Amino acid sequence: MAIRWAKKIDSLSESMTVAVSDRARELQQRGVKVVNLGGGDPDFDTPPHIVEAAVSALNQGLTHYVASKGIPELRKAITAKFQRENHVAYDPDTEVIVTASGKLALYMSLAAIIEPGDEVLYFDPAWVSYEPMIRMLDGIPAGVPLRPEDNFTLHGDVLKSRITPRTKAMILNSPNNPTGRVLTRDELNVVARSAQEHGYWVLSDEIYEHIIYDNRQHISLASLPGMHDLTVTLNGMSKAYAMTGWRLGYLGAPASLCEQILKVQQHVVTCAPSFVQAAGVAALQGPQNCVAEMVAEYDRRRRFMTEALNALPGVHCPLPEGAFYLFPQVRHRGMDSNALAKFMIEEAHVAVTPGAAFGKTGTQNIRLTFATSMANLRQAAGQLKAAMG
Ligand SMILES: Cc1ncc(COP(=O)(O)O)c(C=O)c1O
């Protein structure tokens, strides 16, 4: 008798961003020069003072299990950061948890909240992992469609139409992957009013908060009146400090919910890696000009690539407000986003992610990252022009 595995995992599709990178690698191995704009990993090295803090921690023997919620120095640094930058007060002992990645912070929070059959709202298009995470935990994903024609603006009536008695939580992401939108205070007020009226948790994924342009302001949902006790603020070191491989994230939440999330952490990973947490302290307490320098470079690339894409026939590319992705609408020979991504990698040798990977509303869009060198972007722009022009 064949022993089966879980149907709910079997039904998940593989990550499209990983599949695109695999195909790019395959072509590269055959000698084809592919520019990979499919992923979301900063091309910068982690700043040296952060690396040195980890090396020093290793040399001092910080190689054992530590407190499950994180080392006190890092929890204090996170609390100070939440207060200074986000105007949210969290208690370092009861309302902050250090996690082994932003991804895990989100998954564990959902695990602590969702009962089978609970509905979880998220904005469509959305980052590829939200829907699978909800499904893995027996929740029901409830996409709130945002329209590209409207620059993915959130309207209260659309949100209201997706709320049911089973609505238990919402995942919010600003600055947004893939659209590049930064939610305005008015849009955040729509969310805050709805969460308070209907009584649901909001998981606010703020991992791109520092990657923001044109003097826009990132507003943390938990800082809005009445939202501290309904919000889980999710963040991590990956994007701001070019630390994707370190796997370090954190969250702030009301003490009663933190207690529940901590139980999940204790049984799943015990704690985030100890010496990596020492690097986290250096990241948050050290000089911040490294972040500003990376953002200035992203800004330069953002402008270059937006202009280059808009010069192509059939392409409409809004200038992203935050994060490091472009999400243009492309009309080319009647192709949908999957066909477009295939055409771009096979004909133009530029790897991009089809909009369909992010939900139902981006099926005429593709996503390209500009977290890669200017030389790569110039090459990609030239190859796309040759293939499409
Ligand atoms: C919107 C969003 N949230 C969370 C993450 C997770 O980041 P990490 O697990 O590296 O902290 C990512 C990574 O791509 C992301 O794009």
The ligand as a Gaussian input file, in Angstrom:
#p B3LYP/6-31G(d) Opt

LIG

0 1
 C        6.903000      40.897000       1.080000
 C        7.921000      40.026000       1.712000
 N        7.751000      39.663000       2.988000
 C        8.622000      38.884000       3.624000
 C        9.751000      38.404000       2.972000
 C       10.662000      37.493000       3.754000
 O       11.923000      37.918000       3.964000
 P       12.940000      37.077000       4.878000
 O       12.333000      35.751000       5.144000
 O       14.199000      36.989000       4.073000
 O       13.100000      37.860000       6.136000
 C        9.967000      38.743000       1.635000
 C       11.124000      38.193000       0.892000
 O       11.215000      38.211000      -0.311000
 C        9.038000      39.579000       0.992000
 O        9.189000      39.963000      -0.290000

